[in-house]
Amino acid sequence: MQRDFLGSGWAFPVQQDQVGRVALNREDDNIQDSIWIILATAPGERIMRPDFGCGVHRLVFALDDSATRASIASEVRLAVIRWEPRVDVLSVDVTSGVPEDALLIRLHYRVRRTNNFFNLVYPFYLSRGLR
């Protein structure tokens, strides 16, 4: 089945393939990498696109409470809706992780063109920033 419409791009993190070229990913892997990049990028970090990214980074050092978790969920939902048009966000859940200063962001999404469902778990560290 031809699925070129889902796109392809550089693999994340950037690496070489078996013949020394930049490794590429395709289809659903490309979408997942795109979402990961959105979540890992703070607005203002990219000079040519200062509005790109997710606003969760301003919540580093925030208290681990329901208000912070709701803010994180909202920021993730808005960023993915804005920057990844190939998916529909179904839900965003934020729960405690290990170690105790980590929150796990669980994003459930549907790829629009194929109706395939996926989830992504993104760790967010309140006291140490992103790893």
Secondary structure, DSSP 8 states (H G I E B T S, - for coil): ---GGG-EEE-SS--B-TTSSB-EEEHHHHHHHHHHHHHH--TTSSTT-TT-S-GGGGGTT--SSHHHHHHHHHHHHHHHHHH-TTEEEEEEEEEE-SSTTEEEEEEEEEETTTTEEEEEEEEEETTT---
